[in-house]
Amino acid sequence: MSDLRNYSRKDFIKTTGALAGGAVLASPYMSKAANLFREKRKMALVGTGVRGISMFGRRVRDIYPDTVDLAAICDINPGRLRYAREYIGGNLPAYTNLEEMLREHKPDTLIVTSRDDVHHEHIITGMKMGCDIITEKPLTIDETRAQQILDAERKYGKKIIVTFNYRYPPYRAKIKELVMEGWVGKPTSVDFHWHIRHSHMMQYMQRWHGHRQFGGSLWVHKSTHHFDMVNWFINSDPVDVYANASLERFGKHGPFRGKNCRNCAFTDQCSYHWNINENTHLKGLYADNEQYDGYIRDNCVFRETIDIFEKHSAIVNYANGAILNYSFTADTEHEGYTLAINGTEGRIEVRAGGWPQKGHEDIIFMPNRRYSDREEQIITVEHGSGGHWGGDPIMNDQLFKDPDRPDPLGQQAGTRDGVMSILIGVAARKSVDSGNLIKIADLIDLTPTADRT
């Protein structure tokens, strides 16, 4: 195998790739399997990172064998493909060339779990070749790419689903239900403050997420979840954004720096030292395959090229008149968030996470005594089983088991949801850089609406 470090994204999509024929490893039972799974929805996966091979790889094969045929996988890195193929199981054909995989297998749906900055390329290629799309968040990282996705969706008429699993935990579904039932009346403001530990932020700084060109900054990669939750809860689009942010602990502000965590002279001094080789799974997936594409999973958190932020604060005005006060920080050892939705008839508040961990969330309702006939109360909702407070299994059942089931809360997110969530982050990033208030309508050809129904 040749070294793929200089293998471009354009080459990934349009050429054969590093290995002859594009298929790294082809199954001798491919034709037989195709007949067996004729009535299932055929899917293929592009992007073999941790989430891709677990949630959308192995788990799909293990949990949904009666409804989904995961037919093939694709990635630019042939070494990671080999590991992913073994980890997922099923003797799947593995490709370094996306178009070739889609042409040979003709899947109904392409699952996109590649790096954020190439989502748009894989989404557009998939639609062009006849696929509906299931894509990890964020939809993409800037307004130009978002417009390209919108234009392609209109041209090819395919469906895009963005996997916003933060909509699916039972207690968040309950919050949405309460807002829809009018408990707060007309939403007027939202207070949303998210905190992660230093050790959690460290993981972003180590990876490609530490560079805007790959992840759009955490305003986009991480906060897209939070902005989508607010958009969904209050059922409105953002109009403009003003933001501040800073990088104070990581990057160029660090006291020393090394090649990477496992090859560093300061391991005894650095509170963020982490040895990837002690994690068999991550070593096998990433460290053992660096020579193919140059991706280092355990970069120094103090490298001077980091250009994202660790402290974020924004004010977002909505088309329905509501205002969001938002912050996302990693300046404590607290992990959790507070959310409050204020309206003409009351307030819904939840404080999630923290210590000790509990298996439920308490939703506090406080009525506006002048307008509401409801009483103050605490509504306790148990977490479901599975990842993200029980949200992952619920979302995956809708994606892979029963895609036509009723969706009264509108939990399944589409292209507009993905676009509007990332545009708040894009506008925030632009606001930080320029010091100006940024209007959403200036970024894209979608007009913000007060009521998204």
ZAMARGU-4260 file (C-alpha; in steps of 0.2 Angstrom, whole numbers, plus 5000, padded with zeros to 4 digits):
<rodrens>
0) 5000/5000/5000 | 5006/5018/4996 | 5006/5032/5008 | 4990/5042/5007 | 4996/5057/5016
5) 4994/5068/5001 | 4979/5060/4994 | 4966/5074/4991 | 4948/5074/4995 | 4944/5077/4977
10) 4954/5061/4973 | 4945/5052/4987 | 4928/5055/4978 | 4933/5055/4959 | 4947/5043/4957
15) 4951/5025/4961 | 4962/5028/4977 | 4977/5020/4984 | 4973/5002/4979 | 4969/4994/4963
20) 4951/4993/4959 | 4946/5004/4974 | 4940/4989/4984 | 4952/4986/4998 | 4944/4970/5003
25) 4930/4962/4993 | 4918/4949/5000 | 4917/4932/4990 | 4899/4931/4996 | 4894/4948/4989
30) 4882/4942/4976 | 4874/4929/4987 | 4872/4942/5001 | 4864/4954/4989 | 4850/4941/4985
35) 4847/4937/5003 | 4845/4955/5008 | 4835/4961/4992 | 4820/4967/5003 | 4830/4976/5016
40) 4835/4994/5014 | 4853/4993/5008 | 4865/5006/5016 | 4883/5010/5014 | 4895/5020/5026
45) 4908/5033/5022 | 4919/5038/5036 | 4927/5025/5048 | 4930/5035/5064 | 4925/5029/5081
50) 4906/5034/5080 | 4905/5028/5062 | 4911/5010/5065 | 4902/5008/5082 | 4885/5017/5081
55) 4882/5016/5062 | 4893/5001/5059 | 4893/4987/5072 | 4877/4992/5081 | 4867/4993/5064
60) 4873/4976/5059 | 4870/4968/5077 | 4853/4976/5081 | 4844/4979/5064 | 4849/4964/5053
65) 4831/4961/5048 | 4828/4978/5041 | 4845/4985/5035 | 4859/4977/5024 | 4875/4987/5028
70) 4883/4983/5011 | 4900/4992/5011 | 4911/5004/5019 | 4922/5018/5013 | 4937/5029/5019
75) 4952/5037/5013 | 4963/5027/5025 | 4965/5009/5020 | 4973/5004/5036 | 4958/5011/5046
80) 4946/5002/5034 | 4954/4985/5038 | 4952/4988/5056 | 4934/4995/5054 | 4930/4980/5043
85) 4935/4968/5057 | 4927/4978/5070 | 4910/4979/5062 | 4910/4961/5056 | 4901/4954/5041
90) 4916/4953/5029 | 4910/4970/5021 | 4918/4976/5005 | 4929/4991/5009 | 4933/5005/4997
95) 4944/5020/4996 | 4934/5027/4982 | 4916/5033/4986 | 4909/5034/4968 | 4915/5016/4965
100) 4907/5010/4981 | 4890/5018/4976 | 4891/5013/4958 | 4894/4994/4962 | 4882/4992/4977
105) 4869/5005/4973 | 4863/5008/4991 | 4847/5016/4995 | 4855/5026/5009 | 4873/5033/5012
110) 4877/5036/5030 | 4890/5050/5031 | 4901/5050/5047 | 4917/5057/5039 | 4926/5073/5045
115) 4915/5088/5046 | 4923/5098/5032 | 4920/5084/5019 | 4902/5080/5024 | 4896/5091/5009
120) 4906/5082/4996 | 4900/5065/5002 | 4882/5071/5004 | 4881/5078/4987 | 4890/5064/4979
125) 4878/5052/4987 | 4863/5061/4981 | 4870/5063/4964 | 4871/5044/4963 | 4854/5041/4969
130) 4855/5039/4988 | 4845/5047/5002 | 4857/5053/5016 | 4859/5050/5034 | 4873/5062/5041
135) 4881/5065/5057 | 4880/5082/5064 | 4885/5095/5060 | 4878/5095/5043 | 4893/5105/5037
140) 4905/5119/5043 | 4901/5135/5034 | 4888/5144/5024 | 4895/5140/5007 | 4895/5122/5009
145) 4878/5123/5017 | 4871/5132/5001 | 4879/5118/4990 | 4870/5105/5000 | 4853/5114/4998
150) 4856/5117/4980 | 4860/5098/4977 | 4845/5093/4987 | 4834/5103/4976 | 4842/5097/4961
155) 4842/5078/4965 | 4826/5077/4975 | 4834/5065/4988 | 4831/5066/5007 | 4844/5071/5020
160) 4842/5066/5039 | 4854/5074/5051 | 4856/5063/5067 | 4853/5076/5081 | 4852/5063/5094
165) 4850/5077/5107 | 4832/5078/5102 | 4828/5060/5108 | 4831/5058/5126 | 4814/5055/5135
170) 4816/5071/5146 | 4820/5082/5131 | 4805/5075/5122 | 4794/5079/5137 | 4801/5097/5137
175) 4796/5098/5118 | 4779/5091/5122 | 4776/5104/5136 | 4781/5118/5125 | 4769/5112/5111
180) 4755/5110/5124 | 4757/5129/5129 | 4764/5127/5146 | 4775/5142/5144 | 4764/5151/5132
185) 4773/5160/5118 | 4792/5158/5121 | 4800/5174/5125 | 4818/5170/5130 | 4829/5155/5133
190) 4844/5153/5145 | 4856/5139/5140 | 4873/5137/5148 | 4883/5121/5144 | 4899/5116/5154
195) 4911/5102/5150 | 4927/5097/5160 | 4944/5102/5155 | 4948/5084/5151 | 4933/5084/5139
200) 4939/5099/5131 | 4956/5092/5129 | 4949/5078/5118 | 4943/5092/5105 | 4960/5101/5106
205) 4970/5084/5103 | 4960/5080/5087 | 4956/5088/5070 | 4942/5098/5079 | 4956/5110/5085
210) 4957/5118/5068 | 4943/5128/5061 | 4946/5122/5043 | 4941/5104/5048 | 4927/5107/5061
215) 4922/5125/5059 | 4927/5127/5078 | 4916/5121/5092 | 4904/5135/5088 | 4899/5123/5074
220) 4905/5105/5079 | 4898/5105/5097 | 4886/5119/5098 | 4876/5114/5083 | 4868/5101/5095
225) 4863/5115/5107 | 4857/5127/5094 | 4847/5114/5086 | 4839/5110/5103 | 4833/5128/5105
230) 4827/5130/5087 | 4817/5114/5090 | 4810/5118/5107 | 4804/5135/5102 | 4800/5131/5084
235) 4808/5146/5076 | 4823/5151/5066 | 4837/5163/5071 | 4838/5180/5064 | 4855/5187/5070
240) 4869/5183/5081 | 4882/5193/5092 | 4895/5183/5101 | 4911/5183/5110 | 4924/5169/5113
245) 4942/5166/5119 | 4956/5153/5120 | 4965/5155/5136 | 4971/5138/5142 | 4976/5127/5127
250) 4985/5131/5110 | 4998/5144/5110 | 4995/5148/5128 | 5002/5132/5135 | 5018/5131/5145
255) 5026/5119/5133 | 5023/5108/5118 | 5028/5091/5111 | 5026/5081/5095 | 5011/5072/5102
260) 5005/5065/5118 | 5014/5048/5117 | 5030/5056/5111 | 5033/5071/5123 | 5047/5076/5135
265) 5034/5084/5147 | 5023/5069/5151 | 5027/5071/5170 | 5023/5089/5170 | 5007/5090/5159
270) 4991/5088/5167 | 4983/5083/5150 | 4995/5069/5146 | 4986/5054/5138 | 4994/5038/5130
275) 4984/5032/5116 | 4994/5016/5115 | 4985/5011/5132 | 4968/5011/5123 | 4969/4995/5112
280) 4954/5001/5101 | 4960/5019/5098 | 4978/5012/5095 | 4971/5000/5082 | 4960/5012/5073
285) 4971/5028/5073 | 4989/5026/5079 | 4993/5011/5069 | 4987/5019/5053 | 4994/5036/5054
290) 5006/5033/5039 | 4991/5032/5027 | 4984/5049/5029 | 4994/5058/5042 | 4980/5060/5055
295) 4987/5061/5073 | 4974/5057/5086 | 4984/5062/5101 | 4991/5079/5095 | 4998/5091/5108
300) 4984/5102/5116 | 4997/5116/5116 | 5001/5116/5098 | 5002/5134/5091 | 4991/5130/5076
305) 4975/5128/5087 | 4963/5141/5081 | 4946/5137/5090 | 4939/5143/5107 | 4936/5136/5124
310) 4924/5149/5131 | 4909/5154/5120 | 4895/5167/5124 | 4882/5172/5111 | 4865/5182/5110
315) 4853/5175/5097 | 4838/5184/5091 | 4824/5173/5084 | 4810/5177/5071 | 4796/5174/5083
320) 4803/5187/5095 | 4812/5176/5107 | 4830/5179/5112 | 4843/5166/5117 | 4857/5169/5130
325) 4870/5155/5127 | 4886/5150/5134 | 4898/5135/5132 | 4913/5134/5143 | 4926/5122/5149
330) 4933/5133/5163 | 4928/5122/5178 | 4927/5103/5182 | 4908/5103/5180 | 4900/5093/5167
335) 4882/5098/5164 | 4870/5111/5158 | 4856/5122/5163 | 4841/5126/5152 | 4827/5138/5155
340) 4813/5142/5142 | 4803/5157/5148 | 4786/5162/5140 | 4771/5172/5143 | 4763/5159/5154
345) 4777/5151/5163 | 4795/5145/5164 | 4802/5127/5161 | 4819/5124/5169 | 4831/5109/5169
350) 4848/5106/5177 | 4856/5091/5169 | 4872/5082/5173 | 4883/5086/5187 | 4888/5075/5202
355) 4882/5063/5208 | 4875/5056/5192 | 4857/5051/5192 | 4845/5041/5181 | 4832/5054/5178
360) 4830/5073/5175 | 4818/5084/5185 | 4809/5097/5174 | 4803/5112/5184 | 4788/5121/5179
365) 4785/5138/5186 | 4769/5147/5181 | 4766/5165/5177 | 4753/5168/5191 | 4745/5182/5181
370) 4742/5172/5165 | 4743/5153/5169 | 4730/5142/5178 | 4743/5128/5180 | 4752/5125/5197
375) 4771/5125/5200 | 4777/5107/5199 | 4792/5096/5196 | 4790/5083/5182 | 4802/5068/5184
380) 4807/5059/5168 | 4818/5043/5169 | 4833/5041/5157 | 4831/5027/5144 | 4844/5014/5142
385) 4857/5017/5130 | 4869/5031/5125 | 4865/5050/5127 | 4852/5048/5141 | 4843/5035/5131
390) 4841/5045/5115 | 4852/5035/5104 | 4842/5019/5103 | 4826/5029/5101 | 4834/5038/5086
395) 4841/5023/5079 | 4825/5013/5079 | 4817/5027/5069 | 4832/5027/5057 | 4834/5009/5054
400) 4819/4999/5061 | 4803/5009/5058 | 4807/5025/5047 | 4788/5028/5044 | 4783/5028/5062
405) 4773/5044/5067 | 4784/5058/5073 | 4772/5070/5082 | 4786/5080/5091 | 4796/5082/5074
410) 4811/5074/5082 | 4819/5068/5065 | 4829/5082/5058 | 4831/5087/5040 | 4842/5099/5030
415) 4834/5115/5035 | 4836/5110/5053 | 4855/5106/5050 | 4857/5122/5041 | 4849/5133/5053
420) 4859/5125/5068 | 4876/5127/5060 | 4872/5145/5054 | 4871/5151/5072 | 4888/5144/5075
425) 4895/5151/5059 | 4887/5168/5062 | 4894/5167/5080 | 4912/5164/5073 | 4910/5178/5061
430) 4904/5189/5075 | 4919/5185/5086 | 4931/5188/5072 | 4923/5205/5066 | 4915/5212/5082
435) 4899/5214/5072 | 4881/5207/5073 | 4879/5195/5060 | 4862/5192/5051 | 4857/5174/5046
440) 4849/5180/5030 | 4865/5187/5023 | 4873/5170/5024 | 4861/5159/5014 | 4846/5159/5003
445) 4834/5153/5016 | 4823/5166/5025 | 4821/5164/5044 | 4803/5160/5049 | 4794/5163/5065
450) 4785/5147/5065 | 4793/5132/5057 | 4778/5121/5056
</rodrens>
